[in-house]
């Protein structure tokens, strides 16, 4: 029987109640801090954005961030929030100065929501404004005002101090800020705001060369030619090519990192291809021009239109700087400045041309064997039971599609245990035959010649791009022994070599599985480390017994259910703080056995030393 739908069914929520009930509308996702786009980082970003806007308006050249446990402080030296409006500015939605384009030009935050969401989603929130020798403090709890001081005299410099602790009722009891994600955020702010110094617990972040510095820091290997750095009014671009597969971009609008791109990035990608076609007077394939590209772009526009409150993608705004559409503005700048640069730097131009021709040659070579590989894969898939697929996939119109996961395991034994206990709606299993091929130094041709890698590529549906990726999470699930670690390295090498975007877009994970089971007749504890094992021994008492799991195949299906369900432990694979993945791959996967051998011998520690340490 359908429930009654009457006037009593209609509810009106306050802005605070709505933010806490529907946080996804304001900060995207919640999460516990293991992902760079989890909500706790959005709260920090929204706070820093206001300080950045002050810097862009000429207020203050330093922003200090302090991270203590699970609380964050942000202090700027801008103009300071007007004391009489301090409560309103941090708690009443749609309140702010940024509706007046004469007060804030080309600001990041424009709709008066961000800081109110930070307040509403925090267990505790404190704001202090310093202005003209006076100060005022307001404190909130879960968005509700708890106290406010009177205006008092101060000798502190003008500016604003925000301190907040995210609410564990929303973000989970185990939420945690990861320093590497915050450092990446601060570096991006520094690259986009030359002359600004940001600090994290005293560590400075500052850039002298803008996007050129960004690209230098983020490149996964040596560039094929010196970074091309182009600057104009309201636009800046840095671009080069590397040796990797795929395209890598960093795009920004008014200092906002648009991780999902948007109209400005689409305009650049198109203009880059057209400019090189015109310069070399040859109708190159667009894919050949952009293969292996590394590029960063920032545009500054008044009142940008984003596709959501989290501002990760620039919407289809037609209004760009100087009265042009954004597409025209970006296209004209790229065509003029890049063409001029290439005429002045002939050596770079020739390297780019050679790279495009190399990409074209490889693409045509691959085309010759693709059909053969596809036919072989089609026949193999009729008899191959290595993939146990799930029913929901990334992109399906189903709320659970984001949960879609592919576990890559070694051997049929582990695959059998996992398959017997998995969630058939969202969890798929791909079983490797044994150790996969070491792909380091090989070309993409190996994917089509190696049946196992081709089947894996087909299962993921990433041959052309990530647009068709069938699983949100790709989980490497290998044994916790030497062979398992080796297989893990081989798979990481495969993704780094040929599909780095899988890693850059946070789709690749390592499954943590228990090393020990400690139990007595009443208690069973699964332990992932030696300290956890020792704690379990104390809990279980003298009658305990210990089982050491050497491989996933030893774990029964009934036990496996605990490790891949709600309590699943996943370590995200990322490229943070890694200047050159090429160097890393060369050391671990290359044919430099003497170098590795010397390193291992030089770092050996015998068991006696470990015990004494």
C-alpha positions in Angstrom: 0.0 0.0 0.0 1.4 3.4 -1.0 2.1 5.8 1.8 -0.1 8.9 2.2 1.0 12.0 0.3 -0.5 15.0 2.0 0.4 18.6 3.1 2.1 17.0 6.1 4.6 15.3 3.7 6.0 18.6 2.6 8.9 19.8 4.7 11.0 23.0 4.7 14.5 22.8 6.0 16.7 25.6 7.3 19.9 26.1 5.3 21.9 24.5 8.2 19.6 21.4 8.2 19.8 21.1 4.4 23.6 21.2 4.3 23.9 18.6 7.0 21.2 16.4 5.4 22.5 16.7 1.8 26.2 17.5 2.2 26.9 16.0 -1.3 25.3 19.0 -2.9 27.8 21.3 -1.2 31.1 19.4 -1.0 30.6 16.5 -3.4 31.6 13.4 -1.4 32.2 12.8 2.3 34.9 10.1 2.7 37.4 9.7 5.5 40.4 11.4 4.0 41.9 8.6 2.0 41.0 10.2 -1.3 42.3 13.6 -2.4 38.7 14.7 -3.2 37.1 13.7 0.1 35.0 16.3 1.8 37.4 17.2 4.5 39.8 18.6 1.9 37.0 20.5 0.3 36.3 22.1 3.6 39.9 23.2 3.8 39.9 24.4 0.2 36.8 26.5 0.7 38.5 28.2 3.6 41.8 28.8 1.8 39.9 30.1 -1.3 38.6 33.0 0.7 42.2 33.9 1.7 43.3 33.5 -1.9 40.7 36.0 -3.0 42.0 38.4 -0.4 45.5 38.0 -1.9 44.2 38.6 -5.4 42.6 41.8 -4.2 45.9 43.0 -2.8 45.3 41.9 0.8 48.2 40.1 2.4 51.0 38.0 0.9 51.0 35.1 3.4 48.6 32.4 4.3 49.4 30.1 7.3 47.8 26.6 7.6 48.3 24.6 10.8 47.2 21.0 11.1 46.9 19.6 14.6 45.4 16.1 14.9 42.1 16.4 13.1 41.7 20.2 13.4 42.8 22.9 10.9 43.7 26.6 11.3 43.9 29.0 8.4 45.3 32.5 9.1 45.5 35.1 6.4 46.6 38.8 6.4 43.9 40.2 4.1 41.4 42.9 5.0 39.6 40.9 7.6 35.9 40.2 7.6 33.9 43.3 8.8 33.4 42.6 12.5 29.7 43.5 12.6 29.0 40.9 9.9 31.3 38.2 11.1 28.5 35.9 12.3 26.5 36.4 9.1 29.5 35.8 6.8 30.3 32.4 8.3 26.8 31.1 9.1 24.0 32.6 6.9 23.9 31.1 3.4 24.1 33.4 0.4 25.8 36.1 2.5 29.0 37.6 1.1 30.8 40.4 -0.7 31.4 38.5 -3.9 28.0 39.4 -5.5 29.5 42.8 -6.1 32.0 42.4 -9.0 33.7 45.7 -8.1 34.7 44.3 -4.7 36.0 40.9 -5.9 37.2 40.5 -9.5 37.6 37.0 -10.8 37.2 35.4 -7.4 37.0 31.6 -6.8 34.0 31.6 -4.6 31.0 33.6 -5.8 27.8 32.2 -4.3 28.1 32.7 -0.6 27.9 29.0 0.3 31.4 27.6 0.9 32.3 28.9 4.4 28.8 28.2 5.6 29.1 24.6 4.5 32.5 24.4 6.4 30.8 25.7 9.5 27.7 23.4 9.2 29.7 20.3 8.6 32.2 20.9 11.5 31.9 19.6 15.0 33.5 22.8 16.2 34.1 26.0 14.2 35.8 29.2 15.3 36.2 32.4 13.3 38.2 35.5 14.4 38.5 38.7 12.4 41.2 41.3 12.9 40.5 44.7 11.5 41.7 48.3 12.2 43.2 47.4 15.6 40.0 45.5 16.7 39.0 41.9 16.9 36.0 39.7 17.4 35.6 35.9 17.9 32.6 33.7 17.1 32.3 30.0 17.9 29.9 27.4 16.6 29.1 23.7 17.2 27.7 21.7 14.3 26.7 25.0 12.7 24.9 26.5 15.6 26.2 29.6 17.3 27.6 28.9 20.8 29.3 32.1 21.7 30.6 35.5 20.4 32.8 38.0 22.0 32.4 41.7 22.1 34.7 43.8 19.9 38.0 44.3 21.7 41.3 46.0 21.0 44.2 44.0 19.4 47.7 44.5 18.2 47.5 41.6 15.8 47.8 42.2 12.1 44.6 42.7 10.0 43.2 39.5 8.6 41.1 36.4 9.4 41.6 33.2 11.4 39.4 30.2 10.8 39.7 27.0 12.9 37.5 24.0 12.4 37.2 20.2 13.2 35.2 18.2 10.8 32.2 16.3 12.4 33.0 12.6 12.8 29.2 11.9 12.6 29.5 12.8 8.9 33.1 11.8 8.0 33.4 8.8 10.2 35.3 8.1 13.5 38.5 7.2 11.5 38.7 10.2 9.3 42.2 11.7 9.0 43.8 14.5 7.1 46.7 13.2 4.9 49.5 15.7 4.7 50.5 14.8 1.1 47.0 15.8 -0.2 47.2 19.2 1.7 50.7 19.8 0.4 49.6 19.2 -3.2 46.7 21.7 -2.6 49.1 24.3 -1.3 51.5 23.8 -4.1 48.8 24.4 -6.6 47.8 27.6 -4.8 51.5 28.7 -4.9 51.9 27.9 -8.6 48.8 30.0 -9.4 49.7 32.9 -7.2 53.3 34.0 -7.6 54.3 36.3 -4.8 52.2 34.4 -2.3 53.8 32.3 0.5 51.7 29.6 2.0 52.9 27.5 5.0 51.8 24.1 6.4 53.0 23.8 10.0 55.8 26.2 9.1 56.8 24.5 5.9 56.8 27.1 3.1 55.2 26.7 -0.4 56.1 29.4 -2.9 56.6 29.6 -6.7 58.6 31.9 -8.9 57.7 30.6 -12.3 54.0 29.6 -12.0 52.8 26.8 -14.2 56.3 26.1 -15.4 57.1 25.1 -11.8 54.0 23.0 -11.6 54.8 21.0 -14.7 58.5 20.6 -13.5 57.2 19.2 -10.2 54.6 16.9 -11.6 56.3 15.4 -14.6 56.7 11.6 -14.3 59.9 11.6 -16.4 62.2 13.9 -18.3 60.5 16.1 -20.9 61.4 15.6 -24.5 62.0 19.4 -24.9 62.2 22.4 -22.6 58.8 23.3 -21.1 57.0 25.9 -23.3 55.7 28.6 -20.9 53.2 31.1 -22.4 51.6 34.0 -20.5 49.1 36.6 -21.4 46.5 38.7 -19.7 44.1 36.4 -17.9 45.7 33.2 -19.3 48.8 31.1 -18.7 49.9 27.8 -20.3 52.8 25.4 -19.8 53.2 22.4 -22.1 55.7 19.7 -23.1 55.7 16.1 -24.2 57.1 13.0 -22.4 57.6 9.4 -23.1 54.5 8.1 -21.3 51.2 7.0 -22.8 48.1 9.1 -22.5 47.5 12.8 -22.0 48.0 14.6 -18.7 46.5 18.0 -17.9 46.2 20.3 -14.9 43.5 22.9 -15.5 42.5 25.9 -13.4 39.9 28.7 -13.4 40.6 31.7 -11.1 42.8 29.5 -9.0 40.3 26.7 -8.7 41.7 23.3 -9.7 39.2 22.0 -12.2 40.1 18.3 -12.0 37.3 17.4 -14.4 38.4 20.0 -16.9 35.7 21.9 -18.8 35.3 24.3 -21.6 38.7 26.0 -21.1 40.6 22.7 -21.3 38.5 21.5 -24.3 39.4 24.7 -26.1 43.1 24.3 -25.3 43.2 20.7 -26.6 41.5 21.7 -29.8 43.6 24.8 -30.3 46.9 22.9 -29.6 46.1 20.4 -32.4 45.0 23.1 -34.9 48.1 25.2 -34.2 50.5 22.4 -34.9 48.6 21.3 -38.0 48.9 24.9 -39.3 52.5 25.3 -38.3 53.7 22.1 -39.9 51.2 22.4 -42.8 50.2 18.8 -42.3 46.8 17.3 -41.3 48.0 15.3 -38.3 45.6 13.0 -36.4 44.6 14.8 -33.2 45.4 11.7 -31.1 49.0 11.6 -32.5 49.5 15.3 -31.6 48.3 15.0 -28.0 49.7 11.5 -27.2 52.2 11.9 -24.3 51.4 15.5 -23.7 51.8 17.2 -20.3 50.1 20.6 -20.1 48.8 23.0 -17.5 46.4 25.9 -18.2 44.8 28.6 -16.1 42.3 31.2 -17.2 40.8 34.0 -15.2 37.2 35.0 -16.0 34.7 37.1 -14.2 31.8 35.1 -12.6 32.8 31.7 -13.9 30.0 29.1 -14.2 30.9 25.7 -12.7 28.8 22.5 -13.0 28.6 22.0 -9.3 29.3 23.7 -5.9 32.6 21.8 -5.7 33.8 23.6 -8.9 35.7 20.6 -10.4 34.4 21.3 -13.9 33.9 24.6 -15.7 30.5 24.8 -17.3 29.7 25.9 -20.8 29.9 29.6 -20.2 30.0 31.7 -23.3 31.5 34.7 -21.7 35.3 34.9 -21.7 37.8 37.7 -21.2 37.8 40.7 -23.6 34.3 40.0 -24.8 35.2 36.8 -26.6 33.7 33.4 -25.9 36.0 31.4 -23.8 36.7 29.0 -26.7 37.7 32.0 -28.9 39.8 33.6 -26.2 41.8 30.4 -25.5 42.0 29.4 -29.2 43.3 32.8 -30.3 45.9 33.0 -27.6 47.3 29.4 -28.3 47.4 29.9 -32.0 49.3 33.2 -31.8 51.6 32.6 -28.9 52.5 29.0 -29.6 53.1 29.5 -33.3 55.4 32.5 -32.6 57.3 30.4 -30.0 57.8 27.5 -32.5 59.1 29.9 -35.1 61.6 31.3 -32.6 62.6 27.8 -31.3 63.2 25.6 -34.3 64.9 22.8 -32.3 61.9 22.4 -30.1 59.6 22.5 -33.1 61.5 19.7 -34.8 61.4 17.5 -31.7 57.6 18.0 -31.5 57.2 17.1 -35.1 59.4 14.0 -34.7 57.3 13.0 -31.6 54.0 13.3 -33.6 55.4 11.2 -36.4 56.6 8.6 -33.9 53.1 8.5 -32.4 51.6 8.1 -35.8 53.9 5.2 -36.7 53.1 3.4 -33.5 49.4 3.9 -33.9 49.4 2.4 -37.4 51.6 -0.5 -36.3 49.1 -1.2 -33.5 46.2 -1.1 -35.9 47.7 -3.9 -37.8 47.7 -6.3 -34.9 44.6 -5.0 -33.0 42.1 -6.9 -35.1 44.0 -10.2 -34.7 44.2 -9.7 -31.0 40.6 -8.9 -30.7 39.6 -12.0 -32.6 41.8 -14.1 -30.4 40.4 -12.4 -27.2 36.8 -13.0 -28.5 37.5 -16.7 -28.9 39.3 -16.9 -25.6 36.5 -15.2 -23.8 34.1 -17.9 -24.9 36.1 -20.4 -22.9 38.0 -18.2 -20.5 36.6 -18.2 -17.0 39.3 -15.9 -15.6 36.9 -13.0 -15.4 34.0 -13.4 -13.0 32.1 -10.2 -13.8 29.6 -8.3 -11.7 26.3 -6.9 -12.7 26.8 -3.2 -12.1 29.5 -1.1 -13.8 30.8 2.4 -13.5 28.6 4.7 -15.5 25.4 2.6 -15.0 22.4 4.6 -13.8 22.4 3.0 -10.4 23.4 4.5 -7.1 25.7 1.6 -6.4 27.6 1.9 -9.7 30.3 3.9 -7.9 31.0 0.8 -5.8 32.0 -1.3 -8.9 35.3 -3.1 -8.1 37.6 -5.4 -10.0 39.9 -7.6 -7.9 43.0 -8.8 -9.7 44.2 -12.0 -8.0 46.9 -14.6 -8.5 45.7 -18.0 -9.3 42.4 -19.9 -9.2 42.6 -20.8 -5.5 42.4 -17.1 -4.4 39.9 -16.4 -7.1 37.7 -19.2 -5.9 37.5 -18.0 -2.3 36.9 -14.4 -3.3 34.3 -15.3 -6.0 32.3 -17.5 -3.5 31.9 -14.6 -1.1 31.9 -11.4 -3.2 29.0 -9.1 -3.8 27.9 -10.2 -7.3 26.3 -6.8 -7.9 29.4 -4.7 -7.6 32.5 -7.0 -7.2 34.2 -8.7 -10.1 37.3 -11.0 -10.1 40.1 -11.4 -12.6 42.4 -14.3 -12.1 46.0 -14.2 -13.3 47.6 -17.4 -14.5 50.8 -16.7 -12.7 53.4 -13.9 -12.8 52.5 -11.5 -15.6 55.1 -10.2 -18.1 57.5 -7.5 -17.1 56.4 -4.7 -19.4 59.2 -2.2 -18.5 60.8 -0.8 -21.7 58.3 -2.4 -24.0 55.8 -0.6 -26.3 52.0 -0.8 -26.2 52.3 -3.5 -28.8 52.9 -6.0 -26.0 49.3 -5.6 -24.8 48.0 -7.0 -28.0 50.6 -9.7 -28.2 50.2 -10.9 -24.6 46.8 -12.6 -24.2 46.5 -12.0 -20.4 47.1 -8.2 -20.6 44.8 -7.9 -23.6 42.0 -9.7 -21.7 42.6 -7.4 -18.7 42.5 -4.3 -20.9 39.3 -5.6 -22.5 37.8 -6.3 -19.0 38.5 -2.8 -17.9 37.5 -1.3 -21.3 40.3 1.3 -21.3 41.8 0.6 -24.8 40.9 4.1 -26.1 40.5 6.1 -22.9 39.2 6.1 -19.4 35.8 7.2 -20.6 34.6 3.6 -20.8 36.2 2.3 -17.6 33.9 -0.4 -16.3 35.0 -0.4 -12.6 35.5 2.6 -10.3 38.1 0.6 -8.2 40.8 -1.7 -9.6 42.2 -3.6 -6.7 45.4 -5.6 -6.8 44.9 -8.5 -4.4 48.1 -10.6 -4.1 49.6 -12.8 -1.4 51.6 -11.2 1.4 54.8 -13.0 0.4 57.8 -12.4 -2.0 56.0 -13.7 -5.0 52.9 -11.7 -4.2 54.9 -8.5 -3.9 56.6 -9.3 -7.2 53.3 -9.7 -9.0 52.1 -6.5 -7.4 55.2 -4.7 -8.8 54.6 -6.2 -12.3 51.0 -5.0 -12.3 52.0 -1.5 -11.1 54.6 -1.3 -13.8 51.9 -2.3 -16.4 49.6 0.5 -15.3 52.3 3.1 -14.9 53.7 2.3 -18.4 50.5 2.2 -20.4 47.6 3.5 -18.4 48.9 6.1 -15.9 45.5 7.9 -16.0 44.1 4.9 -14.0 46.5 5.9 -11.2 46.2 9.7 -11.6 42.4 9.5 -11.4 42.6 7.4 -8.2 41.2 4.1 -9.5 44.0 1.8 -8.5 44.3 0.3 -5.0 46.2 -2.4 -3.1 44.1 -4.8 -1.0 45.3 -5.3 2.6 44.7 -8.8 3.8 45.3 -10.2 7.3 48.6 -11.7 8.1 47.5 -13.5 11.2 44.4 -14.9 12.8 44.5 -15.0 16.6 41.6 -16.8 18.4 40.4 -18.7 21.4 37.1 -20.5 21.9 35.2 -17.2 22.2 37.2 -14.6 20.3 38.6 -14.4 16.8 40.7 -11.5 15.7 42.3 -10.9 12.2 45.5 -8.9 12.4 47.2 -6.9 9.6 50.4 -6.1 11.5 52.6 -7.3 14.3 51.3 -4.7 16.8 47.7 -5.8 16.0 48.8 -9.4 16.6 50.3 -8.6 19.9 47.2 -6.8 21.0 45.0 -9.7 20.0 47.2 -12.1 21.9 46.7 -10.1 25.1 43.0 -9.9 24.5 42.6 -13.7 23.8 44.8 -14.7 26.8 47.0 -17.8 27.4 44.6 -20.1 25.5 45.1 -18.3 22.2 46.2 -20.0 18.9 47.8 -18.1 16.0 47.4 -18.9 12.3 49.8 -17.2 9.8 48.2 -16.6 6.4 50.8 -17.0 3.7 48.4 -16.7 0.7 44.9 -15.6 -0.1 44.1 -19.2 -1.1 44.5 -20.2 2.6 41.7 -17.9 3.6 38.3 -19.5 3.5 35.3 -18.0 1.7 33.6 -17.4 5.0 36.5 -15.4 6.3 37.1 -13.5 3.0 33.7 -11.9 3.4 35.0 -9.8 6.3 37.9 -8.5 4.3 36.1 -7.3 1.1 32.9 -6.0 2.7 32.3 -2.9 4.8 35.6 -3.4 6.6 37.7 -3.6 3.5 41.2 -2.0 3.9 42.5 -0.4 0.7 45.7 1.5 0.1 45.3 3.9 -2.8 48.1 4.0 -5.3 49.2 7.5 -6.2 52.1 9.4 -7.7 52.4 11.9 -4.8 55.9 13.1 -4.1 57.3 11.1 -7.0 59.2 13.2 -9.3 60.1 10.5 -11.8 58.2 7.3 -12.1 60.6 6.5 -15.0 63.5 6.4 -12.6 61.6 4.2 -10.1 60.5 1.7 -12.8 64.1 1.6 -14.2 65.5 0.7 -10.8 62.9 -1.9 -9.8 61.9 -3.3 -13.2 64.8 -2.5 -15.5 67.8 -4.6 -16.4 70.1 -3.0 -13.8 70.6 -6.1 -11.6 74.1 -5.0 -10.2 72.6 -1.7 -9.0 69.7 -3.4 -7.3 72.0 -6.0 -5.9 74.3 -3.4 -4.4 71.3 -1.6 -2.9 69.9 -4.8 -1.3 73.3 -5.8 0.1 73.9 -2.4 1.5 70.6 -2.3 3.3 70.4 -5.8 4.6 69.6 -6.2 8.3 69.7 -9.6 10.0 67.0 -10.8 12.3 69.2 -10.3 15.4 69.6 -6.6 14.5 65.9 -6.1 14.0 65.0 -7.6 17.4 67.6 -5.4 19.1 66.3 -2.3 17.3 
